[in-house]
Amino acid sequence: MFAILGSGFGLYGYLPALINLGERVVLPERYRDRFNSRPELAPFASQVQWSLTEEEALARADGVVLALRPSDQYEWVPRCLARSEISRLILEKPLAPAPDGAAFVLDKLIGSGKAFRIGYTFRYTDWALKLRGLVETKGVATFAIHWNFLAHHFRHDLYNWKRSTAQGGGAIRFYGIQVIALLAELGYREVTFSTGFGAEVEEIERWRATFTGNDLPICHVGIDTRSVSTEFRIGIDVDKGLGQDLVVQKDPFDSSYDEFALKGLDQRVDILTQLGQSLGQAETNIYDWYGATVVLWRAVESKLQFKPAAVK
């Protein structure tokens, strides 16, 4: 049984994914109103158990999903690891608000001997498979990843943690970490350029960076979380002006067919199902990849230059 801590993505993302895997789920009682407010979750009601508190939920489970703010996740990980009955953990990204905290949490997770996965979900997309093939193609010199969208907090003028660099939000720490993790898995280890833009350094809304790796094409990354347009695009050999596109779609998780989305569920449920399923699979060096991700993230921030940008 999995306890879920987090009444947002934990409910509308991870809960359907876990139940799809045949897992039972236990939730704190205080999530009940949030659960009931989402009609797409009604079909799962009979498969959910309720507990009075988070601690009671953990006591009844052998697995836990932490879909919390990075600062809260940082606090809850040791408490979960201290419970002998908890043997499986799924954690959201970023692991902590900043790279050093993430490294500390990762060391604790690895040292615990428990099975765990982090929500670096780009690796499960169809386009990531194409990108893996691309970086292995010796004839490709460069490629560029562009991701433009209007973040929920900007659209609705919300001042929450996802907007705050210090709290693990912003274009780099909350959104860019997905790209950083994927590039780390593909073998990228160096950052030659990293620039953040925003009204202030505490609120980075755009990010540009360049990555290199041994015998790998140069990778340019551009993420704009306050864009008037919505697009996810990977272009090949952009430095040569050839303009070939590997993928062009609405967002990184866009799919032409998604059985879960057709049921009104979040389009990421299928990918989260794959993430949860991987807990029972022996994946070679996955924890080394997680470590490389933290190192590359730290490199991104050590090279970071901030430039003020006018609010759009």
C-alpha positions as CSV (number, residue, x, y, z in Angstrom):
1,M,0.0,0.0,0.0
2,F,1.2,3.5,-0.9
3,A,0.6,6.6,1.3
4,I,0.5,9.8,-0.7
5,L,1.6,13.0,0.9
6,G,0.6,16.0,-1.3
7,S,-3.0,17.0,-2.1
8,G,-2.3,18.4,-5.6
9,F,-0.3,16.4,-8.1
10,G,-0.2,13.6,-5.6
11,L,-4.0,13.2,-6.1
12,Y,-4.6,14.0,-9.7
13,G,-1.3,12.5,-11.0
14,Y,0.1,9.8,-8.8
15,L,-3.1,8.4,-7.3
16,P,-4.5,7.2,-10.7
17,A,-1.1,5.9,-11.7
18,L,-0.6,3.8,-8.6
19,I,-4.2,2.4,-8.7
20,N,-3.5,1.6,-12.4
21,L,-0.6,-0.5,-11.2
22,G,-2.9,-2.4,-8.8
23,E,-1.6,-0.6,-5.7
24,R,-3.8,0.3,-2.8
25,V,-3.6,3.9,-1.6
26,V,-4.1,5.6,1.8
27,L,-4.6,9.3,2.2
28,P,-4.8,11.7,5.1
29,E,-8.3,12.7,6.0
30,R,-7.6,16.3,5.4
31,Y,-7.3,15.6,1.7
32,R,-10.9,14.3,1.4
33,D,-12.4,17.6,0.3
34,R,-9.7,18.1,-2.4
35,F,-10.3,14.5,-3.6
36,N,-14.0,15.0,-3.8
37,S,-13.6,18.3,-5.7
38,R,-12.1,16.4,-8.6
39,P,-14.8,14.5,-10.5
40,E,-12.2,12.6,-12.6
41,L,-11.1,10.9,-9.4
42,A,-14.5,9.6,-8.5
43,P,-14.0,6.1,-10.2
44,F,-11.1,5.5,-7.7
45,A,-13.0,6.3,-4.5
46,S,-13.6,2.7,-3.6
47,Q,-9.9,2.0,-3.8
48,V,-8.8,4.7,-1.4
49,Q,-8.4,4.3,2.3
50,W,-8.4,7.2,4.7
51,S,-6.3,7.9,7.8
52,L,-6.6,10.6,10.5
53,T,-3.1,12.0,9.9
54,E,0.0,11.7,7.6
55,E,1.8,9.7,10.3
56,E,-1.0,7.2,10.5
57,A,-1.0,6.9,6.7
58,L,2.7,6.1,6.7
59,A,2.2,3.6,9.4
60,R,-0.2,1.6,7.2
61,A,1.9,1.7,4.1
62,D,5.0,0.1,2.7
63,G,5.4,2.7,0.0
64,V,5.1,6.5,0.0
65,V,4.8,9.2,-2.7
66,L,6.1,12.6,-1.6
67,A,4.5,15.2,-3.9
68,L,5.2,18.2,-1.8
69,R,7.0,21.6,-1.9
70,P,10.7,21.0,-2.1
71,S,11.3,22.4,1.4
72,D,8.6,20.1,2.8
73,Q,9.9,17.1,0.9
74,Y,13.4,17.8,2.4
75,E,11.8,17.5,5.9
76,W,9.7,14.4,5.2
77,V,12.3,12.2,3.6
78,P,14.2,11.5,6.9
79,R,10.9,10.7,8.6
80,C,10.0,8.3,5.9
81,L,13.4,6.6,5.9
82,A,13.3,6.1,9.6
83,R,10.2,3.9,9.2
84,S,11.3,0.3,8.7
85,E,7.9,-0.6,7.1
86,I,8.5,1.9,4.3
87,S,10.6,0.1,1.6
88,R,9.6,2.1,-1.6
89,L,9.6,5.9,-2.2
90,I,8.6,8.1,-5.1
91,L,9.8,11.7,-4.8
92,E,9.0,14.8,-6.8
93,K,11.5,17.1,-8.4
94,P,13.4,19.1,-7.3
95,L,14.5,16.9,-4.4
96,A,15.2,20.1,-2.4
97,P,15.1,23.9,-3.1
98,A,18.8,24.0,-4.1
99,P,21.5,21.6,-5.4
100,D,23.3,21.2,-2.1
101,G,20.1,20.2,-0.3
102,A,19.2,17.8,-3.1
103,A,22.7,16.2,-2.8
104,F,22.1,15.7,1.0
105,V,18.7,14.1,0.4
106,L,20.0,11.9,-2.3
107,D,22.8,10.6,-0.1
108,K,20.3,9.8,2.6
109,L,18.1,7.9,0.2
110,I,20.9,5.9,-1.3
111,G,22.3,5.1,2.1
112,S,19.0,3.8,3.3
113,G,19.0,0.8,1.0
114,K,15.4,1.4,0.1
115,A,14.1,1.5,-3.5
116,F,13.3,5.0,-4.7
117,R,12.5,6.9,-7.8
118,I,12.5,10.7,-8.6
119,G,10.0,12.2,-10.9
120,Y,12.4,13.0,-13.7
121,T,9.7,11.9,-16.3
122,F,11.1,13.3,-19.6
123,R,12.9,10.0,-20.1
124,Y,9.6,8.2,-20.5
125,T,8.3,10.4,-23.4
126,D,8.4,9.2,-27.0
127,W,10.5,12.2,-28.1
128,A,13.2,11.3,-25.5
129,L,13.7,8.0,-27.3
130,K,14.3,10.0,-30.6
131,L,16.6,12.3,-28.8
132,R,18.7,9.4,-27.4
133,G,19.1,8.2,-31.0
134,L,20.0,11.7,-32.1
135,V,22.9,12.1,-29.7
136,E,24.3,8.8,-30.8
137,T,24.4,10.1,-34.4
138,K,27.9,11.2,-35.2
139,G,26.7,13.5,-38.1
140,V,24.8,15.8,-35.7
141,A,26.8,18.7,-34.4
142,T,24.2,20.6,-32.4
143,F,20.6,20.5,-31.3
144,A,18.4,22.9,-29.4
145,I,15.5,22.3,-27.0
146,H,13.0,25.1,-26.8
147,W,10.1,25.0,-24.3
148,N,7.7,28.0,-24.3
149,F,4.5,28.3,-22.2
150,L,2.7,30.5,-19.7
151,A,3.1,29.0,-16.3
152,H,-0.1,28.7,-14.1
153,H,1.3,31.2,-11.5
154,F,1.9,33.9,-14.2
155,R,-1.4,33.2,-15.9
156,H,-3.3,33.7,-12.7
157,D,-0.9,36.1,-11.0
158,L,-0.2,33.8,-8.1
159,Y,2.7,34.3,-5.7
160,N,3.5,30.7,-4.8
161,W,6.6,28.6,-4.3
162,K,6.8,27.6,-8.0
163,R,7.5,31.2,-8.8
164,S,10.3,31.4,-6.2
165,T,13.9,30.5,-6.9
166,A,14.8,30.2,-3.2
167,Q,11.9,27.7,-2.7
168,G,12.9,25.5,-5.6
169,G,10.7,27.1,-8.2
170,G,11.3,29.1,-11.4
171,A,12.5,28.3,-14.9
172,I,15.6,26.4,-13.8
173,R,14.8,24.7,-10.5
174,F,11.2,23.6,-11.1
175,Y,11.0,23.3,-14.9
176,G,14.6,23.2,-16.2
177,I,15.5,20.4,-13.8
178,Q,13.6,18.0,-16.1
179,V,15.8,18.9,-19.0
180,I,18.9,18.9,-16.8
181,A,18.1,15.3,-15.6
182,L,17.5,14.0,-19.1
183,L,20.8,15.6,-20.4
184,A,22.6,14.1,-17.4
185,E,21.3,10.7,-18.3
186,L,22.4,11.1,-21.9
187,G,26.0,11.9,-20.8
188,Y,26.1,15.7,-20.6
189,R,28.5,16.8,-17.9
190,E,29.6,20.4,-18.7
191,V,27.8,23.8,-18.8
192,T,29.4,26.4,-21.0
193,F,26.7,29.1,-20.7
194,S,23.8,29.7,-18.3
195,T,21.7,32.8,-18.1
196,G,18.5,33.5,-16.3
197,F,16.1,36.4,-16.9
198,G,13.3,37.9,-14.8
199,A,12.1,40.8,-12.8
200,E,14.6,39.7,-10.1
201,V,16.9,36.8,-9.4
202,E,14.3,35.4,-7.0
203,E,11.9,35.0,-9.9
204,I,13.7,33.6,-12.9
205,E,11.1,33.3,-15.7
206,R,13.4,32.5,-18.7
207,W,16.6,30.5,-18.9
208,R,19.1,29.9,-21.7
209,A,22.0,27.4,-21.4
210,T,24.5,25.4,-23.4
211,F,25.6,21.9,-22.5
212,T,28.5,19.7,-23.7
213,G,29.5,16.1,-23.2
214,N,32.2,13.7,-24.3
215,D,31.7,13.0,-28.0
216,L,28.2,14.4,-27.9
217,P,26.5,17.1,-29.9
218,I,26.4,20.6,-28.4
219,C,23.0,21.2,-26.8
220,H,21.3,24.6,-26.5
221,V,18.4,24.9,-24.1
222,G,15.8,27.7,-23.9
223,I,12.9,27.7,-21.5
224,D,10.4,30.6,-21.3
225,T,7.7,30.2,-18.6
226,R,6.1,33.5,-19.4
227,S,5.6,33.1,-23.1
228,V,2.6,34.3,-25.1
229,S,3.0,31.1,-27.2
230,T,3.0,27.5,-26.2
231,E,5.4,25.1,-27.9
232,F,7.9,22.4,-27.3
233,R,10.5,22.0,-30.1
234,I,13.8,20.2,-30.6
235,G,15.7,21.4,-33.6
236,I,18.8,19.7,-35.2
237,D,22.0,21.4,-36.3
238,V,20.7,24.8,-35.4
239,D,24.2,26.4,-35.6
240,K,24.3,25.4,-39.3
241,G,21.0,27.0,-40.1
242,L,19.5,23.8,-41.4
243,G,16.5,24.1,-39.1
244,Q,15.5,20.4,-39.1
245,D,13.0,19.6,-36.4
246,L,13.2,16.4,-34.4
247,V,9.9,17.1,-32.6
248,V,7.3,19.9,-32.5
249,Q,4.4,19.7,-30.2
250,K,2.3,21.6,-27.7
251,D,4.3,20.6,-24.6
252,P,6.7,17.9,-23.5
253,F,3.9,15.5,-22.5
254,D,1.7,16.1,-25.5
255,S,0.5,12.9,-27.1
256,S,-1.7,12.2,-30.1
257,Y,-3.5,9.4,-28.1
258,D,-3.7,9.1,-24.4
259,E,-6.2,6.7,-22.8
260,F,-5.9,8.4,-19.5
261,A,-6.5,11.9,-20.9
262,L,-9.6,10.6,-22.7
263,K,-11.0,9.8,-19.3
264,G,-10.4,13.3,-18.1
265,L,-7.2,12.5,-16.2
266,D,-3.9,14.4,-16.3
267,Q,-1.9,13.6,-19.5
268,R,1.1,12.6,-17.3
269,V,-0.7,9.6,-15.7
270,D,0.7,7.2,-18.2
271,I,4.2,8.4,-17.7
272,L,3.8,8.3,-13.9
273,T,2.6,4.7,-14.3
274,Q,5.8,3.9,-16.0
275,L,7.8,5.6,-13.3
276,G,6.0,3.6,-10.6
277,Q,6.4,0.4,-12.5
278,S,10.2,1.0,-12.6
279,L,10.4,0.6,-8.8
280,G,10.1,-3.1,-9.3
281,Q,12.6,-3.3,-12.1
282,A,16.4,-3.6,-11.7
283,E,17.8,-0.5,-13.5
284,T,21.5,-0.5,-13.7
285,N,23.2,2.7,-12.5
286,I,19.9,4.7,-12.0
287,Y,21.2,6.2,-8.7
288,D,24.4,7.2,-10.5
289,W,22.3,9.1,-12.9
290,Y,20.5,10.8,-10.1
291,G,23.9,11.9,-8.7
292,A,25.0,13.1,-12.1
293,T,21.8,15.2,-12.3
294,V,22.6,17.0,-9.1
295,V,26.2,17.6,-10.3
296,L,24.9,19.1,-13.6
297,W,22.3,21.2,-11.8
298,R,25.0,22.6,-9.5
299,A,27.1,23.4,-12.6
300,V,24.1,25.2,-14.2
301,E,23.8,27.4,-11.1
302,S,27.5,28.0,-10.6
303,K,27.7,29.4,-14.2
304,L,24.4,31.3,-13.9
305,Q,24.4,34.9,-14.9
306,F,21.2,36.9,-14.2
307,K,19.9,39.6,-16.4
308,P,16.9,41.7,-15.5
309,A,14.0,41.4,-17.9
310,A,11.0,43.7,-18.3
311,V,7.8,42.1,-17.1
312,K,5.7,41.2,-20.1
